Amino acid sequence: MSLVLETRNIDKHFYKPKDFHVLKDISFKIKEGEFASIVGKSGCGKSTLLYILSTMDTEYTGELFLNEQLITGNSKEELSRIRNRNIGFVFQFHYLLSEFSVIENVMLPAKKLGEKSPKEIKQNAREKLEMLHIGHLAEQKASRISGGEKQRVAIARALINNPTILMGDEPTGNLDSHNSENVFNIFRRLSIEEGLSLLIVTHDNDFAQRTDRIIEMEDGRIIS
């Protein structure tokens, strides 16, 4: 089993308004195809950690490895390319562009990466929508579909570049129990059928209990 993500002794401080030691000696590994969740009270550092793992925040000490390559210390341009290529991201709010169609929203990260022709990207986007059972919505305006559908479109968008890991920050936080269940089942299927690794920050205990592994945080540390 290859390692998709590894952190070694990650520490982070916020220095304004005063010194706050937000992450303390964070070390863990995520294997290929593993579905892990991060839990802990508000303010324990979960979202801060996710921003570091997703390469968006580079102000930390320690080491971050993606696909067994050290990426700490890389330039902003290089990190942007690595992130686009390897990491899919799903937030609590879907951040779809409402004036764009569903399929146009899904295509955006692939256009940004620029490794495929527009025709190929559109074909891939259609496949992702079909895989999530929302192919029939492809030409709809993003503003016209339901909340549960929007979150599935956001997942399709996160998958368009075939990342090695999908990260989520409270991806079911805004959904009712039926749609939360849908999202959980999609994630489970992706880990089993596509061998995708998933790392999901969640407040939803039922969701966390059904993942392969729970990483519990308290006061900036991993406690289990």
C-alpha positions as CSV (number, residue, x, y, z in Angstrom):
1,M,0.0,0.0,0.0
2,S,1.6,3.3,-1.0
3,L,1.4,6.3,1.2
4,V,-0.6,9.2,-0.3
5,L,-0.1,11.7,2.5
6,E,2.2,12.0,5.4
7,T,2.9,14.7,7.9
8,R,6.0,14.7,10.2
9,N,6.0,17.0,13.3
10,I,3.9,19.8,11.9
11,D,3.7,22.8,14.2
12,K,1.9,26.1,13.5
13,H,1.6,29.4,15.4
14,F,-0.7,32.3,14.9
15,Y,1.2,35.4,16.0
16,K,-1.6,38.0,15.8
17,P,-3.1,39.3,18.0
18,K,-0.8,37.3,20.3
19,D,1.2,34.1,20.0
20,F,-1.2,31.1,19.8
21,H,0.3,27.6,19.2
22,V,-2.5,26.2,17.1
23,L,-1.0,22.9,15.9
24,K,1.4,20.8,18.0
25,D,3.6,18.0,16.6
26,I,1.1,16.6,14.1
27,S,2.3,13.3,12.6
28,F,0.2,10.8,10.7
29,K,-0.1,8.9,7.4
30,I,-2.9,8.3,4.9
31,K,-2.7,5.2,2.7
32,E,-4.0,4.7,-0.8
33,G,-7.8,4.0,-0.7
34,E,-8.1,4.9,3.0
35,F,-11.2,6.8,4.1
36,A,-10.3,8.8,7.2
37,S,-12.1,11.5,9.2
38,I,-10.8,14.2,11.5
39,V,-12.9,15.1,14.5
40,G,-12.6,17.4,17.5
41,K,-14.3,20.4,19.1
42,S,-14.5,23.7,17.3
43,G,-11.1,25.6,17.6
44,C,-9.0,22.4,18.0
45,G,-7.1,23.1,14.8
46,K,-8.9,20.8,12.3
47,S,-9.5,23.3,9.6
48,T,-6.1,24.9,10.1
49,L,-4.6,21.5,9.6
50,L,-6.6,20.8,6.4
51,Y,-5.3,24.1,4.9
52,I,-1.8,23.0,5.5
53,L,-2.4,19.5,4.1
54,S,-4.0,21.0,1.0
55,T,-0.8,23.1,0.5
56,M,-2.8,26.4,0.7
57,D,-1.0,27.4,4.0
58,T,2.8,27.2,4.0
59,E,3.5,29.0,7.2
60,Y,4.4,26.0,9.4
61,T,7.3,24.0,10.6
62,G,7.7,20.2,10.0
63,E,7.3,18.3,6.8
64,L,4.4,17.4,4.4
65,F,4.7,14.6,1.9
66,L,2.3,13.9,-0.9
67,N,2.7,10.6,-2.8
68,E,5.9,10.1,-0.9
69,Q,7.5,13.3,-2.2
70,L,8.4,16.1,0.2
71,I,6.5,19.2,-0.9
72,T,7.3,21.5,2.1
73,G,9.3,24.5,0.8
74,N,8.1,24.3,-2.8
75,S,7.3,27.6,-4.6
76,K,3.8,28.9,-4.7
77,E,3.5,28.1,-8.5
78,E,4.7,24.5,-7.9
79,L,2.4,24.0,-5.0
80,S,-0.5,25.3,-7.1
81,R,0.3,22.8,-9.8
82,I,0.7,19.9,-7.3
83,R,-2.6,20.9,-5.6
84,N,-4.5,21.0,-8.9
85,R,-3.1,17.7,-10.0
86,N,-3.3,15.7,-6.8
87,I,-5.9,17.1,-4.4
88,G,-9.7,17.4,-4.8
89,F,-11.4,19.7,-2.3
90,V,-15.0,19.7,-1.1
91,F,-16.2,22.4,1.3
92,Q,-19.3,22.9,3.4
93,F,-20.5,25.4,0.9
94,H,-20.3,24.3,-2.7
95,Y,-18.9,27.5,-4.2
96,L,-20.4,26.8,-7.6
97,L,-20.6,29.7,-10.1
98,S,-24.3,30.2,-10.3
99,E,-24.3,31.8,-13.8
100,F,-22.4,28.8,-15.2
101,S,-24.0,25.5,-16.2
102,V,-23.3,22.4,-14.0
103,I,-20.9,20.9,-16.6
104,E,-19.0,24.2,-16.9
105,N,-18.5,24.3,-13.2
106,V,-17.1,20.7,-13.2
107,M,-14.7,21.5,-16.0
108,L,-13.1,24.5,-14.3
109,P,-10.2,22.8,-12.4
110,A,-9.3,20.8,-15.5
111,K,-9.2,23.9,-17.7
112,K,-6.9,25.6,-15.1
113,L,-4.6,22.6,-15.1
114,G,-4.5,22.7,-18.9
115,E,-3.4,19.2,-19.6
116,K,-6.3,18.1,-21.8
117,S,-8.2,19.5,-24.7
118,P,-11.6,21.2,-24.0
119,K,-13.3,18.3,-25.8
120,E,-11.6,15.7,-23.5
121,I,-12.3,17.8,-20.4
122,K,-16.0,18.0,-21.3
123,Q,-16.2,14.3,-21.9
124,N,-14.5,13.7,-18.5
125,A,-16.8,16.1,-16.8
126,R,-19.8,14.2,-18.3
127,E,-18.4,10.9,-17.0
128,K,-18.0,12.3,-13.5
129,L,-21.6,13.6,-13.5
130,E,-22.9,10.2,-14.7
131,M,-20.8,8.4,-12.0
132,L,-22.6,10.6,-9.4
133,H,-26.0,10.0,-11.1
134,I,-26.5,13.7,-12.1
135,G,-25.6,13.5,-15.7
136,H,-29.1,14.7,-16.6
137,L,-28.3,18.1,-14.9
138,A,-25.2,18.8,-17.1
139,E,-26.7,21.7,-19.0
140,Q,-28.8,23.2,-16.1
141,K,-27.7,26.5,-14.6
142,A,-26.0,25.8,-11.2
143,S,-28.4,28.2,-9.6
144,R,-31.4,26.1,-10.6
145,I,-30.5,22.8,-8.8
146,S,-31.1,21.6,-5.2
147,G,-28.7,21.8,-2.3
148,G,-28.0,18.1,-2.4
149,E,-27.4,18.2,-6.1
150,K,-25.1,21.2,-5.8
151,Q,-22.9,19.2,-3.3
152,R,-22.7,16.3,-5.8
153,V,-21.6,18.8,-8.5
154,A,-19.0,20.1,-6.1
155,I,-17.7,16.5,-5.7
156,A,-17.7,15.9,-9.4
157,R,-15.6,19.1,-9.8
158,A,-13.2,17.9,-7.1
159,L,-12.7,14.7,-9.0
160,I,-12.2,16.1,-12.5
161,N,-8.4,15.9,-12.4
162,N,-8.4,12.4,-11.0
163,P,-6.7,13.4,-7.7
164,T,-5.0,10.9,-5.4
165,I,-6.7,12.3,-2.4
166,L,-10.0,14.1,-1.7
167,M,-10.1,16.4,1.2
168,G,-13.4,17.7,2.7
169,D,-14.1,20.5,5.2
170,E,-17.5,19.6,6.7
171,P,-18.9,18.5,3.3
172,T,-22.2,17.4,4.9
173,G,-22.4,20.3,7.3
174,N,-25.1,22.0,5.2
175,L,-27.1,19.0,4.2
176,D,-30.1,17.1,5.6
177,S,-29.7,13.5,6.7
178,H,-30.9,12.0,3.4
179,N,-28.3,14.1,1.4
180,S,-25.6,13.5,4.0
181,E,-26.1,9.8,3.6
182,N,-25.8,10.2,-0.2
183,V,-22.5,12.0,0.1
184,F,-21.2,9.4,2.6
185,N,-22.1,6.6,0.2
186,I,-20.4,8.4,-2.7
187,F,-17.2,8.8,-0.7
188,R,-17.3,5.2,0.4
189,R,-17.8,4.0,-3.2
190,L,-14.9,6.2,-4.4
191,S,-12.6,4.7,-1.8
192,I,-13.5,1.1,-2.6
193,E,-14.0,1.3,-6.4
194,E,-11.6,4.0,-7.4
195,G,-9.0,3.5,-4.7
196,L,-9.3,7.1,-3.8
197,S,-8.0,8.3,-0.4
198,L,-10.3,10.6,1.5
199,L,-9.6,12.8,4.5
200,I,-12.7,14.5,5.8
201,V,-13.1,17.0,8.7
202,T,-16.5,16.5,10.2
203,H,-18.7,17.4,13.2
204,D,-21.0,14.5,12.3
205,N,-20.3,11.7,14.6
206,D,-22.3,9.1,12.7
207,F,-20.4,10.0,9.5
208,A,-17.0,9.7,11.3
209,Q,-17.9,6.4,13.0
210,R,-18.4,4.8,9.6
211,T,-15.1,5.8,8.1
212,D,-12.0,3.5,8.1
213,R,-10.2,5.6,10.7
214,I,-10.9,8.5,13.0
215,I,-8.2,11.0,13.8
216,E,-9.2,12.8,16.9
217,M,-7.8,16.2,17.7
218,E,-7.8,18.3,20.9
219,D,-6.1,21.6,21.6
220,G,-3.9,21.3,18.5
221,R,-2.8,17.7,19.1
222,I,-3.8,14.4,17.7
223,I,-5.0,12.4,20.7
224,S,-6.1,9.2,19.0
